[in-house]
């Protein structure tokens, strides 16, 4: 039997996966139009055009573009008047920006556990974390699957809390036919390099609340009053404006989002079917209410007992077979020193701890390949399982 690639054998997958980012003449032409337009800042009409198109695509009345997805969260928290003495409930299994944005406005992130089979915020844990100081909940539509909005929306309404969707992974995703970003009071999106839509950096907020939209736009634009005088700054804000260059690229990116989402879902379905026969690899539960899943990540739960080698060794072997992958977050957010015990509060979060021990992530760009090519992923996993005795030495190093 041929050796595993990590031990000098030929990789299972030798062809390249689809490149990311993807672009064509549409981005090129829009960038040239911006170049020749001599107006490259955040007030150029192409920025407003993108804001309107993105809001329309996600089923909201208003869109506000910003410099990145961290600052969109900061902007909506500022607009809501959330600050020192306030608490905001967040999941501990997500990128640090979800919690650091809360700290940046002076409020306290309170961590509530995730669901073991989706890695999304557990509504039961979120409710248990509510105190008289709680002002908002920020569920993350993690990996592109909507959180359980059937329970989170009424929970927030019962307690008079702002519900901010962290949709950084969820461009084009939907829950019961309604787009992520339109289900809560506001949705926050990121266009960082790895995201399903990208301009290298960038962010956007969506909402159908006009007062909230105006308040957010003011904070993004140096605290200026909407329709006020140029040097009138009634609110404390900063410059979070998106540039014309990024808006131009994002308009083109938006045109192919639905097709790419369909391709990712088709590939994910193929992987789910293939992995159903592989002991020790469990795909995440795909909630049928999440009728459009963005699949920013395709995740599985790795059972070390079934494979007999540590996850880190499995991940290295899988990458050597030509399958890009990672193990995700090494520990929950409440262990980040910058969000330490003086600034954060966490109930026991065993599911988040387990996720940090078991998750394997595949990137969204892999899912843009033909669904038939997912057989290479399953073949690589099966090859590692069948040759796991070869990994014993690596496991001891």
N, C-alpha and C positions, 0 to 999 in steps of 0.2 A: 504494500500500500504506500502511495506517495506521501512524503512528509508534509506536515502543515507548512503553510507559507512562512510562518514565524520561525520555523526551523529550517528554512532554506528551500521548501517546496514551491511549486508554481501556484500563484494565487488563484482562487476560484474565479474572481472577477478581474479581467485584464483590460476590459474596455473602460473608457472614462464614463462617469455618470454625467447627467446634464449639468452644464455650467451654471453658476450663479454669481452675480445677477445675470438675468436674461434681458437683452435689449435688441432693438433693430432700428430701422430707419425712422420710426416714429419718435423715439427719444432724440435721435440725432437731429431731426428737422426742428423739433420744439426747442432744442438747445440753440440751434442756429438762429431761430426766430428771436429768442431771448437776447442772444449776442448782438444781433443787428437792431434790436429795439432800443438799446441804450438806456434801459431801465431795468436794473438787476436787483432791486431791493424788495422789501416786503410789502410795499404798497402798489406794486405793478399789477395790472389787471389779471395776469396769469395766476397769481396767488389766489385772488378771489374766485377765478374760474375753477381752480382745483378745489377750494373749500366747498363750493356749491356742488360740484360733481361728486365729491366724496360723501358729503352729507346725503345727497339724493340716493347714491348707491346703497348707503346704509340705513335709509329709511328715517332720517331725521330732518328737521327743519333748518338746522344751523350746523355749520362746520367752522372750526377755528384752527388754522394751521399754526404750528409752532416749531421751534428749533429742534426739539427731540421729545421722545416719549416720557422722559423724566420730568421735564418742565411742563408738559401738559398736565400731569398729575399735580404738580406744585400749583399751577395756575388755577385749577378747579378748586383745590383746597383753599387757596387764598381768596378766590371769588366767593366761597361759601362762608368766609370769616372764621375758618378753623385755625386754631393756634394754641398757644400755651394753655395748659389746663384741660385741653380736650383730648379725647381718645378716639382712635380710628382702628377698626378691626381689619386685619389683613391676614392672609395665609402665610405660613412660614416656608413653604416650598414654592419659591418664585425668585425672580431676579431682584436684587437688592433695591432697585428703584421704587418698587411698590411701597416699601417701608421707609426708605430714605427720604422720599418726598414728604412723608408725614413728619419726619424729624426736621426737614428743612423749613417747615412753617412753624416749628416749635411745639407741635403736638406729639402725643405718645402713641406709637404703634402697639397694638395689642394683638398677639398672635393666637389664632384659633386653628385647630387641626384641619387636615384635609381628608377627603374620602380615600380609602385605601386603593380603590380600583379605578379612580379617575384622576387623582392628584388635584382635584378642584376643592375649593373651600367647602367644608362640611357645614350645612346650615344649622345643624343641631349644635355643633361646637361654637358657631358664630353667635347663636342666641345666648348660649351659656356665658359668653364673654361680655355681654352688654352690661354696662353700669350706668349710673346717672351722668357720667362724664362722656359717654359715647356720643359722637356726633355723626359718624359715617361708617360705612362698610365698603371695602374695596375687594370684591371678588375678582380673581384672575381667571380668564377663560384659558386655562393652561393647555399648552400645546395646540390650541386652536379649537378645543371643544368647549362649548358654552357651559358655564357653571349652572347649577340647578336654580334657574331663575324662577321656577314655579314656587319655590319656597323662599328664596332670598328677597324677591320683590315684596311679597306681603309681610315678611319679617321686618324689612326696613320701614314699610308704611305703618305698621303697628306701633313701632317705637319712635316714629318721627325722625328717622335717620336718612341722611343723604346716601344714595346708592351709586357708587362710581364704578363702572365696569373697566377693569384693566384689560383692554382688548389688544395689547401689544402683540399677541400671537394670533389674533382672531379676525384678520381682514377677510371680509366676505363670509364669515361664519354666521349661522342662524340657529334660532331656538324656536320651535313651533312655527317656522316660516317667518319669524321676525328677526331682523339682522342684529347681531351683536353691536353694541354701541347705541341701540335704540330702546333697550329694555329697562335700563335704570334711569337715573337722572342725567347722567353724562357718561360718555365712553371715551377712553383714552387709548390712542393708537401710536405705534412706533414705526418708523421707516428706516431703522438702523440696518446695517449691511446684510444681516442674516435674515431679515424679516421677509414675509411673503410678498410684500411690496416694498421697494427700497429706493431711496435716493442717496444712499450712503449714510445719511443721518436725516432726521426730521421727525415730526410728530403731528398729530391732529386730535382735536376734541370734537365730539358730536353731542348734540342735545336738541330737544324740541322745546325747551323752556327759554323763552326769549329773554327774561330777566337774567337768568343764569348765563346765557350766551353773551349778553352785553357785559356782564360783570367779568367773565373770563376774558373777553376780547380786550377789555380795559387793562387787565393785569398783564396780558401778553404784549400790549403796546404802551409800556411806560406809564400805566395808570391814567392814560388820557380818557376823557369823557367821550362816549359815543356821540358823534355829531357836535362835540364841543369845540372850543377854540384850540388851535394847535399847541399853545403853551399852557393849556389848562390841564392840570393833573390832579383830579380830586381823589384818586385812589393811589395807594402804594403799589407800584408795579415795576416791571423791568422790561428789557428788550428781549422778547422770546420769539420775534418774528421769523418766519420761514423766508428764505430767499427765492427769487424768481427762478433761479437755476433748478432748485429742488422741486418747486411746483411744476416746472415744465417736465421734468423727468417723471414725476408722480402721475401726471395726467396720462402719459403714455403707459405707465405701469398699470394704471387702473383699467385700461382697455382690455388687458389680457387676464385680469384677476379671476373672472368667473371660469374661464376655460382652464386655467391652471388649478383652480380649486377642484374642479371636476376630475382632472387628471390625478391630483393627489388622493382624492377619495377613492378612485378606482384602484390605484396602487395599494392603498391601505387595506381595502377589502381583499385584494389578492394576498397580501401578507397575513391578514387575519386567518384566511383559509389555510394557507400553507403552515402557519405556526400552530394551528389546531392539532396537528399531528406530532408536534415536537414537545416532548416532556421537558419541563424545566424552563420553558419560555412562555409567558402568559401575556398576551396583548392587553392593553387597557380596555376597560369596558367602554363601548361606544353607545352612549345613551341615545335611544331612538328619537327622543325629543330634540336632540341636536341634529336637525335634519340636514344642515350643512356644516361640516367639520373642516376647519381650515388646515388641519394637520401641519402646523408649523414644525411640529416634531411628531415622529412616529415612535412611541415608547412601548417597551415591554418590561415585565417584571422578571428578573433573572433569579432562578432558584439554584443557589450554589450547591445544595445537596444533590440535586439531580445530575449536575455536570461534574461535581467532584473537584472543581478548581475555583479559586477566588474570582470574584467578578472582574477585578482589575486585570487578571491574566486572560480571562475570556475576552474582555474588551480589546486588549492588545492583539490577541490572536485573530479576532474578527476584523480589525482594521488591517492587519497584514494580509488577510484574504481579499482585500480590495473593497471592503464595506465600511464607509465612513461612519463613525459612531463615537459616542462618548458616554461617560457615566453620570453626567449632569452635576448637580450641586453636591459638594462633599458633606455639607452639614446644613441644618435649618438656619434660617435668617437670625433667629434669636441668639445664635452663637457668634454672630458677627460683632467684632469689638466695637465698631462705630455705632451699633444699635444695642449696646450692652445693657446690663440690668438697670443702670441708672436712667436709661431712656426708653426702655421697652418692658412689656409685661407679656408673659406667655403662660397659658395653662399647659398641662402635659400634652404633648403632640406626638404620640407614638407612631401614627401613620406617616407623619413627615419624617421622623427618624428612620422608619423602615424604607421609605422611598429613597432616601439618601444612600441606603445600603444595597438596594436591589435594582434601581432603574438603569436601563440602557436606552439611549436616545439615538435615533437615526434622523438626519436633517431633512428638511422639507424638499430640498433640491433633488435628493435621491428619488423621491416619489414622483417627480416629473418625467421619469423614464416610463417606457411602455409597461403596463402591468405585468406582461409576461416576463419582463426582466427581473421581477421580484423573486423569481425562482433562484436567481443567483444568491440572493440574501439568505433564503432558506437553505440552499445547498451549502453555503459557507457555514451556517450554524450547525447543520447536521454533520458536516465534515469535522468540525471542532469536537462535537460530542463523541463521534466515533473514534477520534484520535486523541481523546483527552489524556490518555496515558503519556503522550508526548509532552504534555504541559506540566507534568509533575515537577520537573526540575525548575521550571520558571516559577512555579508556585512557592518553592522553597527559597528563592533568591531574595 
